[in-house]
Amino acid sequence: MKSGKRGAEPVVPMPSATVTIVRDAPGGIEVLMMRRNLKSGFVPGMHVFPGGGVDETDFCFKNNELCKCLNDSAASGTLGLACDGLAYWAAAIREAFEESGLLLARRRSGETLSLSDAETARRFAEHRRRLNSGALAFPDLLQAEELQLAADQLTYFAHWITPVGLPRRYDTRFFMAQAPEGQEPLQDEQETIAAAWVRPGEALTRHRSGDFEMRTPTVRTLEDFADYDSVASLRRGLAARRDVRVQLPRIGPDGRRIMPGEPGYEEAGAAER
C-alpha cells in the first residue's frame, strides 16, 4: 500500500462502520462517547463512537442465518452497494460490543439481550475478552448463545471518507442505535480507556474549550443530534433522510480540513491530482 504522500497513489480507504449509541435522559438525549487509548496508533486520546474496520467474519452474515431481521439485498440497497452491505451492520454491532460491551442482539424469543443477571454478565464479559483477543469469532459467539443480530435497531445516517493524502484512510458508514436495556457500557482498556454518557451540546462546548478532543465527523454528528430531544424523534428524523451523501473532506495547504462547498475545496482537490 502506498504511503499517501503527494504524487503517490492514494491509500485505498478501508471499509468501516461506526455506531452512535444514544439514550433518553431528563432534558434530552445522551450519546455514548469512548475515549481512545493514549498509546493508540490511530487518533490517540480522542473521544469517539464505537467503530472500526469491516473484517472477514462480518461478510458471513448474509449467509449464516444469524440476522433474519435484515437481508443483504436490503442492506446493500440502503448503502447504495451492489452486495455485501449487511457486513457494515454486522461490523457496527461487533465493534460496539468489543469496545463498549453493549451487544445489540435478540434471543430466539425475540427478546432483546439483557446482561442484568450477574452470571450472564460474567459469561458475556468472557466472550468479549476472547473476541478482543482473537480467540473467538463473532458469528460463533452468537451461534453458541442462540442470538440474532438486532440489525433493524440501527439507522444509517452518514457516510464519511478520510481525506486523500493521509497514511491511514477509512470509508465509514455511520449508524445510530438506542442503548439496549439491561446493559451498561464499559471500556475494554485496550482500544478504549473510558466510556461516558454526554449530552451532544455539552460535548460540543467542551470540545470548543479544548478539553474534549474529537474528529470532524464526530463533531458534525453531535451538531446534528443536538437538535433532537428524544431518541424517538432522532430516529424519525434520520429515517426520513433518503439521500445520504458521502462526505469527503480535503486537506488545505495549511493542513486544515475543508468540507465540500467550503472555500478552497476545489483547489485542494486539484492539488491532490
Secondary structure, 3 states (H helix, E strand, C coil): CCCCCCCCCCCCCEEEEEEEEEEEECCEEEEEEEEECCCCCCCCCCEECCEEECCHHHHHHHCCCCCCCCCHHHHHHHHCCCCCCHHHHHHHHHHHHHHHCCCCEEECCCCECCCCCHHHHHHHHHHHHHHHHCCCCHHHHHHHCCEEECHHHCEEEEEEECCCCCCCCEEEEEEEEECCCCCCCCCCCCCEEEEEEECHHHHHHHHHHCCCCCCHHHHHHHHHHCCCCCHHHHHHHHHCCCCCCEECCEECCCCCEECCCCCCHHHHHHHHC
